[in-house]
Amino acid sequence: MTLTESKIDWASLTAVDKAAVIEILLQTVSNSSLGIKKTPGVCGGDACVGNTRIQVWSLVCDRRLGASDGIILESFPDLTAADLVNAWAYADAYPEEIEQAIKENDEVMEESEVY
């Protein structure tokens, strides 16, 4: 298959399938979590997607609640399939960090429900 033929085939893919293709390509190029940033003072220093304030742990929670990549992309129009691939790769690389952020957020939510 030539690159031109691949481009035509890729154009017909759904957002979820494109995300899967990007994930495969990224795995062959690099193991790093491109596009994920941790900035002190922004979102508590949690890992966020690119220059957004969308936290990786929040996307992981969405996925655990049953949201597909397609639904997540529809819910966050500024995100791309590549952003989700990067978020999932980061979550896979740093599971303890993600679990801790989820736990801390749950505790904050529980405290706010008390009042």
Residue, then its C-alpha position, 0 to 999 in steps of 0.5 A: m500500500t502506498l502513502t497516497e492509498s493510505k491517506i484515502d483509506w484513513a480519511s474514511l475512518t471514524a475518530v475512534d479508529k483514527a485514534a487507534v491508528i495514531e496510537i499504533l504510529l506513536q508506539t512505533v516512533s516513541n514511548s514518550s507522552l507527547g503533548i501532556k504538560k504539568t504546569p505548577g499552579v495550573c489545575g493543581g499541577d496535574a497532567c493536562v492535555g497540551n495547552t488545555r486545562i483538561q486533566v488526564w485523570s479526568l479523561v480516565c474517569d470519563r473512560r471508566l464511566g463508559a465514555s468511548d473515545g468518540i464521545i469524549l472527542e464530541s464532549f471536548p471539541d478542542l481535543t483531537a484523537a492524537d490528544l487522547v492517544n497521548a492521554w492514554a499513553y500517559a495514564d498507562a505510563y504513570p498509573e499511580e499518579i493518575e490514581q492518586a489524582i482521582k483519589e484526591n479529587d474524590e476526597v475534595m468532592e466528598e468534602s464539598e458534599v458535606y456542606 
